Amino acid sequence: MEQLIAETKHLFGWLQTELFKIGETSITYGSIFRVVIILIVSYITSRLLQNALRRIASYRKSMAQSSVYALTRITHYVVMVVGALIAVASIGIDLTKFAIFASALGVGVGFGLQNLISNFTAGIMLLFEKTLKVGDFVELESGVTGEVKEINIRSTLITTNDNIDIIVPNSEFVAGRVTNWTMRDTIRRLKVGFGVAYGTDKEMVRKAVLEAAARVPHTLDDGSYRPPQVWLTEFGDSSLNFELVVWLKPEAVNRPSAVKAAFMWEIHTSLEEYGIEIPFPQRDLHIRSWDGDAKIQTESITKPRPKKDSTASKSKKRPDNDAAEDL
């Protein structure tokens, strides 16, 4: 038995080989191996705790997904920090000696690591606050627009509607202005502007545009107090300017460009079906001199064009609206 123990010590004796020293503490292969094992165990423990928290949240429907995400991330950071402290203490390093290192680190933070610490602090604030959570559709002051996919300790991952991933520093969410389209409610109102020629019957315009809104699948139609409306907003230079004011379904809020394009398409189709003219800028010309040739040419140009038959245009098949199917 003693011989077996001696052979075992001889076999693993290389683990006691000294590599270098930190103060009075010798760092060996065995101590490095011990640190790695502790960190691996800490990571596995963190993953198990996160899975347990997600499983508990799946049974308790009252817990919001954003709260679960924040809780799992904070749990991961706490377990890894504790594991790192235990790993350092396991090799015999006195943690009280890190006070000098912490002081030097503070000086470094003051000069070169300001942005890193700022993003780190902002990440902690975002995880504790509920102003931003995974799944929100946000618009930053810099012009970045998209859905929040991940909130990490240094940066946040945003995916745009073009499926482009953008990594945004957390400090931009704290220091800048952020428009959160889905913070408290996912039902939003959209205003789509258009113009018609002077002299057009307003009731006909309203009827045509409301029919257009009804054909777009993004229109909220739950029978609530928020039906689509048509507002006359301005007497323009060459047109009566209207706005279609419509409430959107929750799944359409994240696609503002496609949704607006879908409504514009259907509005144009309805106006054509009803024979309503969409004007273009016009100017009055005051002619000082006139001759016979110019008169003949002008008469040929200004001949009135025949009006479209609204009945015939209604019978035509409507063109496909690609934007309405974008979702």
C-alpha positions in Angstrom: 0.0 0.0 0.0 2.8 2.4 0.9 4.5 1.5 -2.4 1.3 2.4 -4.3 1.1 5.7 -2.5 4.7 6.4 -3.3 4.2 5.6 -7.0 1.2 7.9 -7.1 3.1 10.8 -5.5 5.9 10.2 -8.0 3.4 10.1 -10.9 1.7 13.4 -9.9 4.8 15.0 -8.5 5.1 17.4 -11.5 2.0 19.2 -10.3 4.2 20.6 -7.4 6.7 22.1 -9.9 7.0 25.8 -9.2 6.4 28.1 -12.1 6.7 31.6 -10.6 5.9 33.5 -7.4 3.4 36.1 -6.5 4.9 37.7 -3.4 5.6 34.8 -1.1 3.1 32.5 -2.8 4.5 29.9 -5.2 2.4 29.2 -8.3 2.6 25.6 -9.4 1.0 23.4 -12.1 -1.3 22.1 -9.4 -2.5 25.5 -8.3 -3.3 26.6 -11.9 -5.1 23.3 -12.5 -7.1 23.9 -9.2 -8.1 27.5 -10.4 -9.3 26.1 -13.8 -11.4 23.4 -12.1 -13.0 25.9 -9.7 -13.9 28.3 -12.6 -15.3 25.4 -14.6 -17.4 24.3 -11.6 -18.6 27.9 -11.1 -19.7 28.2 -14.8 -21.6 24.9 -14.6 -23.2 26.0 -11.3 -24.2 29.2 -13.0 -25.8 27.4 -16.0 -27.7 25.1 -13.6 -29.0 27.9 -11.6 -30.1 29.8 -14.7 -31.9 26.8 -16.1 -33.6 26.3 -12.7 -34.8 29.9 -12.7 -36.2 29.6 -16.2 -38.0 26.4 -15.2 -39.5 28.1 -12.2 -40.6 31.1 -14.3 -42.2 28.8 -16.8 -44.5 27.4 -14.1 -45.2 30.9 -12.7 -46.9 32.8 -15.5 -46.9 36.0 -13.5 -43.2 36.5 -13.9 -42.3 38.7 -17.0 -39.7 37.4 -19.4 -37.7 40.6 -19.0 -37.5 40.0 -15.2 -36.4 36.4 -15.7 -33.7 37.5 -18.2 -32.4 40.1 -15.8 -32.4 37.7 -12.9 -30.5 35.0 -14.8 -27.9 37.4 -16.0 -27.3 38.8 -12.5 -27.1 35.3 -11.1 -24.5 34.4 -13.7 -22.3 37.4 -12.9 -22.5 36.8 -9.1 -21.6 33.1 -9.3 -18.7 33.8 -11.6 -17.3 36.6 -9.4 -17.6 34.4 -6.3 -16.0 31.5 -8.1 -13.1 33.8 -9.2 -12.5 34.9 -5.6 -12.5 31.3 -4.3 -10.1 30.3 -7.1 -7.7 33.1 -6.2 -7.9 32.2 -2.5 -7.4 28.5 -3.2 -3.8 29.1 -4.4 -2.9 30.8 -1.2 -3.1 34.5 -2.2 -4.3 36.8 0.5 -7.2 38.8 -0.9 -6.4 41.7 1.5 -3.3 42.3 -0.6 -5.5 43.2 -3.5 -6.1 46.6 -1.9 -3.0 48.1 -3.6 -4.0 46.5 -6.9 -7.5 48.0 -6.5 -6.0 51.4 -5.9 -3.9 51.1 -9.0 -6.9 49.9 -11.0 -8.9 52.9 -9.8 -6.3 55.2 -11.2 -6.4 53.3 -14.5 -10.2 53.5 -14.6 -9.9 57.3 -14.1 -7.7 57.6 -17.2 -8.2 54.8 -19.7 -11.2 52.7 -18.7 -13.9 55.3 -18.4 -15.9 54.1 -21.3 -15.7 50.4 -20.2 -16.8 51.2 -16.7 -19.5 53.5 -18.0 -20.9 50.7 -20.2 -20.6 48.2 -17.3 -22.5 50.4 -14.9 -25.1 51.2 -17.6 -25.6 47.4 -18.2 -26.3 46.8 -14.5 -28.8 49.7 -14.5 -30.6 48.3 -17.6 -30.8 44.8 -16.0 -32.4 46.2 -12.8 -34.6 48.8 -14.5 -37.6 47.8 -16.7 -37.2 50.7 -19.1 -35.6 48.3 -21.6 -36.1 44.6 -22.0 -35.5 41.8 -24.5 -38.1 41.9 -27.2 -38.6 45.7 -27.1 -38.6 47.6 -30.4 -36.5 50.7 -29.9 -35.3 53.8 -31.8 -32.1 55.4 -30.6 -31.0 59.0 -30.9 -28.3 57.9 -33.3 -30.9 56.6 -35.7 -30.6 52.9 -35.0 -33.9 51.1 -35.0 -34.6 47.5 -34.2 -35.6 44.8 -31.7 -33.5 44.2 -28.6 -32.2 40.6 -28.7 -29.6 40.6 -25.8 -28.7 42.9 -22.9 -25.1 42.1 -21.9 -22.9 43.6 -19.3 -21.1 45.9 -21.8 -23.3 46.2 -24.8 -26.8 45.4 -26.2 -27.5 43.5 -29.3 -30.2 45.0 -31.6 -31.5 43.3 -34.8 -33.0 45.6 -37.4 -35.8 44.8 -39.7 -33.2 44.1 -42.4 -31.9 41.3 -40.2 -28.7 43.3 -39.4 -27.2 42.8 -35.9 -26.0 46.0 -34.4 -24.0 46.1 -31.1 -24.7 49.3 -29.2 -22.8 50.3 -26.0 -25.0 50.3 -23.0 -24.1 53.9 -22.1 -25.9 55.1 -25.2 -29.2 53.8 -23.7 -28.6 55.7 -20.4 -27.0 59.0 -21.7 -29.1 59.4 -24.9 -32.7 59.6 -25.8 -34.4 56.2 -26.5 -37.8 55.8 -28.0 -39.3 52.5 -26.8 -42.2 51.6 -29.1 -43.3 48.6 -26.9 -42.5 49.5 -23.4 -45.9 49.5 -21.8 -48.3 48.7 -24.7 -47.8 47.1 -28.1 -50.7 48.9 -29.8 -49.6 52.0 -31.6 -51.2 54.6 -33.9 -49.9 55.4 -37.4 -50.6 58.5 -39.5 -50.3 58.2 -43.2 -50.5 61.5 -45.2 -51.8 61.9 -48.7 -53.3 64.7 -50.9 -56.2 65.0 -53.3 -57.2 67.7 -55.8 -59.3 70.7 -54.8 -62.9 70.2 -55.5 -62.9 66.5 -54.6 -65.8 65.3 -52.4 -64.5 64.8 -48.9 -67.0 62.1 -48.1 -65.9 60.1 -51.1 -62.2 60.5 -50.0 -63.1 59.3 -46.6 -65.0 56.3 -47.9 -62.3 55.3 -50.3 -59.5 55.6 -47.7 -61.4 53.7 -45.0 -62.0 50.9 -47.5 -58.2 50.9 -48.2 -57.5 50.7 -44.4 -59.9 47.7 -44.0 -58.0 45.8 -46.7 -54.6 46.1 -44.9 -54.2 43.2 -42.5 -52.2 45.3 -40.0 -55.3 47.4 -39.1 -56.6 46.9 -35.6 -60.1 45.5 -35.9 -61.0 44.3 -32.4 -64.2 46.4 -32.3 -62.7 48.8 -29.7 -63.0 52.5 -29.5 -60.1 53.1 -31.9 -61.4 52.7 -35.4 -59.5 54.1 -38.4 -60.2 57.8 -39.1 -59.5 60.3 -42.0 -58.5 63.8 -41.0 -58.3 66.9 -43.2 -55.0 68.4 -41.9 -54.0 71.2 -44.4 -55.1 73.3 -47.3 -52.0 72.9 -49.4 -50.8 75.0 -52.4 -52.2 72.5 -54.9 -54.0 69.9 -52.8 -56.2 69.1 -49.9 -54.0 67.2 -47.5 -55.5 64.4 -45.5 -54.1 61.8 -43.0 -55.3 58.3 -42.4 -55.1 57.8 -38.7 -55.1 54.1 -37.9 -54.3 51.9 -34.9 -52.0 48.9 -35.6 -52.0 45.3 -34.4 -49.2 44.4 -31.9 -47.3 42.3 -34.5 -47.2 45.2 -36.9 -45.5 47.7 -34.5 -42.1 46.4 -35.2 -42.3 46.9 -38.9 -43.1 50.7 -39.4 -41.7 51.0 -42.9 -43.4 48.0 -44.3 -46.7 48.9 -42.6 -46.7 52.4 -43.9 -45.9 51.2 -47.4 -48.8 48.8 -47.2 -51.3 51.6 -46.4 -49.9 53.9 -49.0 -50.3 51.1 -51.7 -54.0 50.5 -50.7 -54.8 54.2 -50.5 -53.5 54.7 -54.0 -55.5 51.8 -55.3 -58.7 53.1 -53.7 -58.2 56.6 -55.0 -57.8 55.2 -58.5 -60.9 53.1 -58.2 -63.0 56.1 -57.2 -61.5 58.3 -59.9 -60.1 60.7 -57.3 -57.2 62.8 -58.7 -53.9 62.9 -56.9 -52.6 66.4 -57.8 -49.1 67.6 -58.5 -47.7 71.1 -57.9 -49.2 73.7 -60.3 -48.2 77.2 -61.2 -50.0 80.1 -63.0 -48.2 81.5 -66.0 -48.8 85.2 -67.1 -47.9 85.5 -70.8 -47.0 88.9 -72.1 -46.8 88.1 -75.8 -48.7 85.7 -77.9 -48.5 84.5 -81.5 -50.6 82.2 -83.7 -48.2 79.2 -83.7 -47.9 79.2 -79.9 -51.7 79.3 -79.6 -52.1 76.2 -81.9 -49.4 74.3 -79.9 -51.0 75.3 -76.5 -54.4 74.2 -77.6 -53.1 70.8 -78.6 -51.4 70.4 -75.2 -54.3 71.7 -73.0 -57.0 69.5 -74.5 -59.0 68.0 -71.6 -58.2 64.4 -71.0 -61.2 62.1 -70.6 -62.0 61.2 -67.0 -61.6 57.7 -65.8 -64.7 55.6 -65.5 -64.9 54.7 -61.8 -67.1 51.8 -62.5 -64.7 50.3 -65.0 -61.7 50.9 -62.6 -63.5 49.1 -59.8 -64.0 46.0 -61.9 -60.3 45.7 -62.5 -58.3 43.3 -60.3 -56.4 45.1 -57.6 -52.6 44.8 -57.8 -50.9 42.7 -55.1 -49.7 44.6 -52.1 -46.2 43.2 -51.2 -45.8 45.3 -48.1 -49.0 44.0 -46.6 -47.5 40.5 -46.7 -44.1 41.5 -45.4 -45.0 40.4 -41.8 
